[in-house]
Amino acid sequence: MADEIAVVIAGLMEDRSIPRNIKCCLKDSLDMLNISCTPEEKISSIVSALDEASADPNVPMHARTMIWNAISVLEGIKSDKF
């Protein structure tokens, strides 16, 4: 699942219609995949960064939908763990 999320985030970062500040949040969430902590902490951190990105009023609707889908997948993984 982490690979799928990484592909979605990387694809969003290459999208030219996404503002730079959103790409910064996306990069932060991608970087969090490589930190060493528990999976639950990692998922929570990534969800938080993606939520911040999706809340920006300048994010295009197609990107927001992709971000929400990634968040849903991550939250599904998180709920399966507990």
Backbone as CSV, one residue per row, in Angstrom:
resi,resn,N_x,N_y,N_z,CA_x,CA_y,CA_z,C_x,C_y,C_z
1,MET,0.807,-1.207,0.000,0.000,0.000,0.000,0.849,1.269,0.000
2,ALA,1.970,1.232,0.706,2.821,2.424,0.766,3.322,2.789,-0.617
3,ASP,3.594,1.783,-1.439,4.064,2.062,-2.799,2.981,2.753,-3.621
4,GLU,1.739,2.317,-3.448,0.625,2.928,-4.172,0.456,4.392,-3.766
5,ILE,0.543,4.650,-2.475,0.420,6.028,-1.977,1.572,6.874,-2.506
6,ALA,2.781,6.316,-2.511,3.948,7.040,-3.006,3.782,7.389,-4.482
7,VAL,3.222,6.476,-5.257,3.004,6.729,-6.687,1.988,7.856,-6.881
8,VAL,0.916,7.837,-6.104,-0.112,8.881,-6.208,0.483,10.237,-5.833
9,ILE,1.214,10.278,-4.732,1.800,11.541,-4.287,2.826,12.050,-5.292
10,ALA,3.670,11.148,-5.792,4.679,11.547,-6.785,4.008,12.068,-8.054
11,GLY,2.917,11.438,-8.453,2.179,11.913,-9.620,1.603,13.298,-9.410
12,LEU,1.101,13.547,-8.221,0.572,14.876,-7.907,1.682,15.930,-7.911
13,MET,2.856,15.540,-7.436,3.965,16.489,-7.391,4.434,16.877,-8.793
14,GLU,4.203,16.015,-9.778,4.592,16.309,-11.155,3.529,17.105,-11.908
15,ASP,2.349,17.215,-11.332,1.246,17.933,-11.966,1.540,19.432,-11.955
16,ARG,1.550,20.026,-13.133,1.885,21.456,-13.252,0.783,22.388,-12.763
17,SER,-0.416,21.866,-12.577,-1.513,22.727,-12.136,-1.562,22.889,-10.620
18,ILE,-0.701,22.184,-9.914,-0.693,22.243,-8.457,0.316,23.301,-7.998
19,PRO,-0.120,24.217,-7.130,0.778,25.270,-6.642,1.962,24.720,-5.841
20,ARG,3.001,25.514,-5.783,4.240,25.110,-5.117,4.063,24.797,-3.636
21,ASN,3.240,25.574,-2.944,3.054,25.321,-1.512,2.362,23.977,-1.260
22,ILE,1.499,23.560,-2.172,0.848,22.260,-2.051,1.879,21.161,-2.315
23,LYS,2.727,21.386,-3.301,3.776,20.402,-3.604,4.722,20.238,-2.422
24,CYS,4.930,21.295,-1.668,5.777,21.212,-0.474,5.140,20.276,0.554
25,CYS,3.839,20.408,0.782,3.121,19.506,1.703,3.162,18.074,1.195
26,LEU,3.017,17.910,-0.108,3.068,16.576,-0.694,4.450,15.958,-0.532
27,LYS,5.487,16.769,-0.725,6.853,16.279,-0.550,7.090,15.870,0.900
28,ASP,6.576,16.667,1.835,6.704,16.317,3.257,6.044,14.974,3.546
29,SER,4.871,14.752,2.974,4.183,13.481,3.221,4.938,12.323,2.575
30,LEU,5.542,12.555,1.424,6.341,11.517,0.768,7.597,11.205,1.570
31,ASP,8.203,12.238,2.131,9.394,12.045,2.962,9.075,11.255,4.227
32,MET,7.853,11.385,4.719,7.458,10.681,5.938,7.381,9.173,5.749
33,LEU,7.286,8.733,4.501,7.283,7.295,4.240,8.615,6.664,4.613
34,ASN,9.671,7.468,4.630,11.016,6.952,4.879,11.512,7.152,6.307
35,ILE,10.721,7.779,7.169,11.175,7.987,8.542,11.031,6.694,9.331
36,SER,11.828,6.590,10.364,11.751,5.372,11.180,10.912,5.642,12.419
37,CYS,9.708,5.121,12.406,8.793,5.193,13.548,7.766,4.089,13.351
38,THR,6.828,4.000,14.252,5.819,2.951,14.135,4.926,3.233,12.919
39,PRO,4.356,2.209,12.333,3.472,2.424,11.181,2.292,3.349,11.500
40,GLU,1.777,3.250,12.712,0.650,4.102,13.087,1.053,5.576,13.114
41,GLU,2.243,5.865,13.652,2.727,7.243,13.689,2.986,7.755,12.281
42,LYS,3.550,6.900,11.455,3.850,7.272,10.074,2.565,7.601,9.320
43,ILE,1.562,6.736,9.456,0.293,6.956,8.768,-0.365,8.235,9.260
44,SER,-0.362,8.455,10.571,-0.968,9.674,11.124,-0.280,10.925,10.607
45,SER,1.039,10.887,10.530,1.797,12.038,10.033,1.497,12.315,8.565
46,ILE,1.431,11.259,7.775,1.152,11.418,6.347,-0.267,11.933,6.138
47,VAL,-1.217,11.377,6.871,-2.609,11.831,6.759,-2.707,13.307,7.133
48,SER,-2.006,13.710,8.168,-2.025,15.110,8.588,-1.477,16.026,7.495
49,ALA,-0.356,15.650,6.893,0.241,16.459,5.826,-0.673,16.517,4.600
50,LEU,-1.269,15.387,4.244,-2.172,15.364,3.096,-3.442,16.152,3.374
51,ASP,-3.929,16.090,4.614,-5.123,16.849,4.987,-4.845,18.346,4.876
52,GLU,-3.670,18.748,5.304,-3.280,20.157,5.190,-3.236,20.581,3.723
53,ALA,-2.697,19.721,2.872,-2.629,20.027,1.440,-4.019,20.135,0.830
54,SER,-4.919,19.237,1.206,-6.259,19.247,0.611,-7.104,20.419,1.096
55,ALA,-6.756,20.983,2.238,-7.530,22.098,2.789,-7.198,23.432,2.131
56,ASP,-6.113,23.481,1.399,-5.715,24.727,0.746,-6.730,25.076,-0.345
57,PRO,-7.214,26.323,-0.361,-8.221,26.704,-1.364,-7.679,26.739,-2.795
58,ASN,-6.369,26.740,-2.965,-5.790,26.820,-4.301,-5.542,25.467,-4.953
59,VAL,-5.793,24.392,-4.233,-5.555,23.069,-4.810,-6.664,22.767,-5.828
60,PRO,-6.295,22.302,-7.024,-7.317,21.976,-8.026,-8.201,20.822,-7.553
61,MET,-9.422,20.792,-8.037,-10.383,19.796,-7.574,-9.926,18.373,-7.879
62,HIS,-9.323,18.143,-9.041,-8.892,16.782,-9.365,-7.796,16.317,-8.401
63,ALA,-6.935,17.234,-8.002,-5.862,16.892,-7.060,-6.443,16.656,-5.669
64,ARG,-7.412,17.457,-5.289,-8.045,17.285,-3.984,-8.706,15.912,-3.878
65,THR,-9.350,15.491,-4.954,-9.988,14.181,-4.970,-8.955,13.077,-4.824
66,MET,-7.829,13.200,-5.510,-6.769,12.198,-5.399,-6.178,12.170,-3.992
67,ILE,-6.032,13.332,-3.395,-5.512,13.413,-2.024,-6.487,12.746,-1.060
68,TRP,-7.781,13.030,-1.230,-8.793,12.412,-0.358,-8.794,10.895,-0.511
69,ASN,-8.603,10.423,-1.726,-8.556,8.972,-1.948,-7.353,8.369,-1.233
70,ALA,-6.207,9.046,-1.298,-5.008,8.558,-0.607,-5.241,8.544,0.903
71,ILE,-5.879,9.577,1.422,-6.188,9.634,2.851,-7.114,8.482,3.239
72,SER,-8.102,8.202,2.409,-9.033,7.097,2.694,-8.308,5.769,2.760
73,VAL,-7.394,5.545,1.827,-6.625,4.300,1.829,-5.791,4.198,3.099
74,LEU,-5.119,5.296,3.454,-4.285,5.297,4.654,-5.109,5.077,5.919
75,GLU,-6.263,5.704,6.001,-7.108,5.516,7.169,-7.658,4.092,7.232
76,GLY,-7.884,3.473,6.072,-8.309,2.086,6.050,-7.213,1.168,6.579
77,ILE,-5.979,1.457,6.214,-4.842,0.686,6.721,-4.735,0.872,8.223
78,LYS,-4.896,2.094,8.662,-4.788,2.414,10.094,-5.865,1.699,10.898
79,SER,-7.085,1.688,10.383,-8.167,1.033,11.134,-8.018,-0.478,11.129
80,ASP,-7.413,-1.039,10.088,-7.164,-2.485,10.052,-6.128,-2.904,11.094
81,LYS,-5.186,-2.016,11.365,-4.114,-2.320,12.323,-4.629,-2.369,13.754
82,PHE,-5.668,-1.585,14.048,-6.153,-1.481,15.418,-7.298,-2.381,15.604
